[in-house]
């Protein structure tokens, strides 16, 4: 499961900007697969933590956050003329926003998790790795 299903569920997750409902959908899908692996129905009333201990499957939402933070470190260390860095820093200037909450962007997670100075912190690989590990422990 960890070597086949999780990577296929998270393919390209480095660039996703997940909302809470999408994170919840990923978690529910993963739990449904784990229950199916153990042949447990919801009528059995087995707690999710017990199922997770039995299957020893990694948490898909945490893995997606981890891969996103790792990718952010690579992007932050790129030279300024690289296409990937330009696209990740770009925002539309001559566009009138629609009414309501702004759409969630990839950078929003970076500002929320490691903090607003995440690009400076990512320049040092060891500090960035420690910060990524800390963020995963906190969540």
Rosetta constraint file for C-alpha pairs under 8 A:
AtomPair CA 1 CA 5 HARMONIC 5.05 0.50
AtomPair CA 1 CA 6 HARMONIC 6.43 0.50
AtomPair CA 1 CA 57 HARMONIC 7.17 0.50
AtomPair CA 2 CA 6 HARMONIC 5.32 0.50
AtomPair CA 2 CA 7 HARMONIC 7.40 0.50
AtomPair CA 2 CA 57 HARMONIC 6.18 0.50
AtomPair CA 2 CA 58 HARMONIC 6.79 0.50
AtomPair CA 3 CA 7 HARMONIC 6.68 0.50
AtomPair CA 4 CA 8 HARMONIC 6.45 0.50
AtomPair CA 5 CA 9 HARMONIC 6.11 0.50
AtomPair CA 6 CA 10 HARMONIC 6.13 0.50
AtomPair CA 6 CA 60 HARMONIC 6.70 0.50
AtomPair CA 7 CA 11 HARMONIC 5.83 0.50
AtomPair CA 10 CA 60 HARMONIC 7.51 0.50
AtomPair CA 10 CA 63 HARMONIC 7.99 0.50
AtomPair CA 10 CA 64 HARMONIC 6.37 0.50
AtomPair CA 12 CA 16 HARMONIC 7.14 0.50
AtomPair CA 13 CA 64 HARMONIC 5.65 0.50
AtomPair CA 13 CA 67 HARMONIC 6.97 0.50
AtomPair CA 13 CA 68 HARMONIC 6.64 0.50
AtomPair CA 14 CA 64 HARMONIC 6.88 0.50
AtomPair CA 14 CA 65 HARMONIC 7.81 0.50
AtomPair CA 14 CA 67 HARMONIC 5.47 0.50
AtomPair CA 14 CA 68 HARMONIC 4.05 0.50
AtomPair CA 14 CA 69 HARMONIC 7.66 0.50
AtomPair CA 14 CA 71 HARMONIC 6.04 0.50
AtomPair CA 15 CA 68 HARMONIC 6.73 0.50
AtomPair CA 15 CA 106 HARMONIC 6.77 0.50
AtomPair CA 16 CA 68 HARMONIC 7.90 0.50
AtomPair CA 16 CA 106 HARMONIC 6.64 0.50
AtomPair CA 17 CA 104 HARMONIC 6.24 0.50
AtomPair CA 17 CA 105 HARMONIC 5.59 0.50
AtomPair CA 17 CA 106 HARMONIC 4.83 0.50
AtomPair CA 17 CA 109 HARMONIC 7.63 0.50
AtomPair CA 18 CA 22 HARMONIC 5.79 0.50
AtomPair CA 18 CA 23 HARMONIC 6.24 0.50
AtomPair CA 18 CA 104 HARMONIC 7.59 0.50
AtomPair CA 19 CA 23 HARMONIC 6.26 0.50
AtomPair CA 19 CA 104 HARMONIC 7.12 0.50
AtomPair CA 20 CA 24 HARMONIC 6.11 0.50
AtomPair CA 21 CA 25 HARMONIC 6.17 0.50
AtomPair CA 22 CA 26 HARMONIC 6.30 0.50
AtomPair CA 23 CA 27 HARMONIC 6.30 0.50
AtomPair CA 23 CA 61 HARMONIC 6.15 0.50
AtomPair CA 24 CA 28 HARMONIC 6.10 0.50
AtomPair CA 25 CA 29 HARMONIC 6.08 0.50
AtomPair CA 26 CA 30 HARMONIC 6.19 0.50
AtomPair CA 26 CA 60 HARMONIC 6.94 0.50
AtomPair CA 26 CA 61 HARMONIC 6.78 0.50
AtomPair CA 27 CA 31 HARMONIC 6.19 0.50
AtomPair CA 27 CA 59 HARMONIC 7.64 0.50
AtomPair CA 27 CA 60 HARMONIC 6.63 0.50
AtomPair CA 27 CA 61 HARMONIC 6.53 0.50
AtomPair CA 28 CA 32 HARMONIC 6.13 0.50
AtomPair CA 29 CA 33 HARMONIC 6.33 0.50
AtomPair CA 30 CA 34 HARMONIC 6.26 0.50
AtomPair CA 30 CA 60 HARMONIC 7.11 0.50
AtomPair CA 31 CA 35 HARMONIC 6.14 0.50
AtomPair CA 31 CA 48 HARMONIC 7.29 0.50
AtomPair CA 32 CA 36 HARMONIC 6.18 0.50
AtomPair CA 33 CA 37 HARMONIC 6.17 0.50
AtomPair CA 34 CA 38 HARMONIC 6.43 0.50
AtomPair CA 34 CA 51 HARMONIC 7.08 0.50
AtomPair CA 34 CA 52 HARMONIC 7.71 0.50
AtomPair CA 34 CA 55 HARMONIC 6.96 0.50
AtomPair CA 35 CA 39 HARMONIC 5.85 0.50
AtomPair CA 35 CA 40 HARMONIC 5.00 0.50
AtomPair CA 35 CA 41 HARMONIC 6.54 0.50
AtomPair CA 35 CA 51 HARMONIC 7.18 0.50
AtomPair CA 36 CA 40 HARMONIC 6.25 0.50
AtomPair CA 36 CA 41 HARMONIC 7.61 0.50
AtomPair CA 38 CA 55 HARMONIC 7.95 0.50
AtomPair CA 40 CA 44 HARMONIC 6.56 0.50
AtomPair CA 40 CA 46 HARMONIC 7.76 0.50
AtomPair CA 41 CA 45 HARMONIC 7.72 0.50
AtomPair CA 42 CA 46 HARMONIC 7.16 0.50
AtomPair CA 46 CA 50 HARMONIC 6.83 0.50
AtomPair CA 46 CA 51 HARMONIC 7.12 0.50
AtomPair CA 47 CA 51 HARMONIC 6.51 0.50
AtomPair CA 48 CA 52 HARMONIC 6.11 0.50
AtomPair CA 49 CA 53 HARMONIC 6.22 0.50
AtomPair CA 50 CA 54 HARMONIC 6.32 0.50
AtomPair CA 51 CA 55 HARMONIC 6.18 0.50
AtomPair CA 52 CA 56 HARMONIC 5.58 0.50
AtomPair CA 52 CA 57 HARMONIC 6.31 0.50
AtomPair CA 58 CA 63 HARMONIC 7.34 0.50
AtomPair CA 59 CA 63 HARMONIC 6.20 0.50
AtomPair CA 60 CA 64 HARMONIC 6.16 0.50
AtomPair CA 61 CA 65 HARMONIC 6.35 0.50
AtomPair CA 62 CA 66 HARMONIC 6.03 0.50
AtomPair CA 62 CA 136 HARMONIC 6.85 0.50
AtomPair CA 63 CA 67 HARMONIC 6.10 0.50
AtomPair CA 64 CA 68 HARMONIC 6.11 0.50
AtomPair CA 65 CA 69 HARMONIC 6.14 0.50
AtomPair CA 65 CA 136 HARMONIC 7.95 0.50
AtomPair CA 66 CA 70 HARMONIC 6.17 0.50
AtomPair CA 66 CA 132 HARMONIC 7.07 0.50
AtomPair CA 66 CA 136 HARMONIC 7.11 0.50
AtomPair CA 67 CA 71 HARMONIC 6.11 0.50
AtomPair CA 68 CA 72 HARMONIC 6.11 0.50
AtomPair CA 69 CA 73 HARMONIC 6.36 0.50
AtomPair CA 69 CA 110 HARMONIC 7.43 0.50
AtomPair CA 69 CA 132 HARMONIC 6.50 0.50
AtomPair CA 70 CA 74 HARMONIC 6.65 0.50
AtomPair CA 70 CA 129 HARMONIC 7.98 0.50
AtomPair CA 70 CA 132 HARMONIC 7.56 0.50
AtomPair CA 71 CA 75 HARMONIC 6.24 0.50
AtomPair CA 72 CA 76 HARMONIC 6.02 0.50
AtomPair CA 72 CA 110 HARMONIC 7.78 0.50
AtomPair CA 72 CA 122 HARMONIC 7.94 0.50
AtomPair CA 73 CA 77 HARMONIC 6.34 0.50
AtomPair CA 73 CA 119 HARMONIC 7.55 0.50
AtomPair CA 73 CA 122 HARMONIC 5.12 0.50
AtomPair CA 73 CA 123 HARMONIC 7.49 0.50
AtomPair CA 73 CA 125 HARMONIC 7.72 0.50
AtomPair CA 73 CA 128 HARMONIC 7.01 0.50
AtomPair CA 74 CA 78 HARMONIC 6.46 0.50
AtomPair CA 75 CA 84 HARMONIC 7.01 0.50
AtomPair CA 75 CA 85 HARMONIC 5.83 0.50
AtomPair CA 76 CA 85 HARMONIC 7.34 0.50
AtomPair CA 76 CA 119 HARMONIC 5.40 0.50
AtomPair CA 76 CA 120 HARMONIC 7.92 0.50
AtomPair CA 76 CA 122 HARMONIC 6.19 0.50
AtomPair CA 76 CA 123 HARMONIC 6.75 0.50
AtomPair CA 77 CA 122 HARMONIC 6.87 0.50
AtomPair CA 77 CA 123 HARMONIC 5.61 0.50
AtomPair CA 78 CA 82 HARMONIC 6.77 0.50
AtomPair CA 78 CA 85 HARMONIC 6.60 0.50
AtomPair CA 79 CA 85 HARMONIC 7.60 0.50
AtomPair CA 80 CA 85 HARMONIC 6.53 0.50
AtomPair CA 80 CA 86 HARMONIC 7.15 0.50
AtomPair CA 81 CA 85 HARMONIC 7.50 0.50
AtomPair CA 81 CA 86 HARMONIC 7.18 0.50
AtomPair CA 82 CA 86 HARMONIC 6.44 0.50
AtomPair CA 83 CA 87 HARMONIC 6.16 0.50
AtomPair CA 84 CA 88 HARMONIC 6.21 0.50
AtomPair CA 85 CA 89 HARMONIC 6.20 0.50
AtomPair CA 86 CA 90 HARMONIC 6.03 0.50
AtomPair CA 88 CA 107 HARMONIC 7.90 0.50
AtomPair CA 97 CA 102 HARMONIC 7.72 0.50
AtomPair CA 98 CA 102 HARMONIC 7.91 0.50
AtomPair CA 104 CA 108 HARMONIC 6.70 0.50
AtomPair CA 105 CA 109 HARMONIC 7.61 0.50
AtomPair CA 106 CA 110 HARMONIC 7.27 0.50
AtomPair CA 107 CA 111 HARMONIC 6.29 0.50
AtomPair CA 108 CA 112 HARMONIC 6.15 0.50
AtomPair CA 109 CA 113 HARMONIC 5.85 0.50
AtomPair CA 110 CA 114 HARMONIC 5.99 0.50
AtomPair CA 110 CA 115 HARMONIC 6.59 0.50
AtomPair CA 110 CA 116 HARMONIC 7.40 0.50
AtomPair CA 110 CA 118 HARMONIC 6.78 0.50
AtomPair CA 111 CA 115 HARMONIC 4.65 0.50
AtomPair CA 111 CA 116 HARMONIC 4.61 0.50
AtomPair CA 111 CA 117 HARMONIC 7.64 0.50
AtomPair CA 111 CA 118 HARMONIC 7.00 0.50
AtomPair CA 112 CA 116 HARMONIC 7.33 0.50
AtomPair CA 113 CA 135 HARMONIC 6.62 0.50
AtomPair CA 114 CA 118 HARMONIC 5.70 0.50
AtomPair CA 114 CA 131 HARMONIC 6.78 0.50
AtomPair CA 114 CA 132 HARMONIC 7.48 0.50
AtomPair CA 114 CA 135 HARMONIC 6.97 0.50
AtomPair CA 117 CA 121 HARMONIC 6.47 0.50
AtomPair CA 118 CA 122 HARMONIC 6.02 0.50
AtomPair CA 119 CA 123 HARMONIC 6.69 0.50
AtomPair CA 120 CA 124 HARMONIC 7.87 0.50
AtomPair CA 121 CA 127 HARMONIC 6.59 0.50
AtomPair CA 121 CA 128 HARMONIC 5.93 0.50
AtomPair CA 122 CA 127 HARMONIC 7.10 0.50
AtomPair CA 122 CA 128 HARMONIC 4.86 0.50
AtomPair CA 123 CA 128 HARMONIC 7.52 0.50
AtomPair CA 124 CA 128 HARMONIC 6.14 0.50
AtomPair CA 125 CA 129 HARMONIC 6.07 0.50
AtomPair CA 126 CA 130 HARMONIC 6.23 0.50
AtomPair CA 127 CA 131 HARMONIC 6.10 0.50
AtomPair CA 128 CA 132 HARMONIC 6.08 0.50
AtomPair CA 129 CA 133 HARMONIC 6.21 0.50
AtomPair CA 130 CA 134 HARMONIC 6.12 0.50
AtomPair CA 131 CA 135 HARMONIC 6.13 0.50
AtomPair CA 132 CA 136 HARMONIC 6.36 0.50
AtomPair CA 133 CA 137 HARMONIC 6.34 0.50
AtomPair CA 134 CA 138 HARMONIC 6.20 0.50
AtomPair CA 135 CA 139 HARMONIC 6.31 0.50
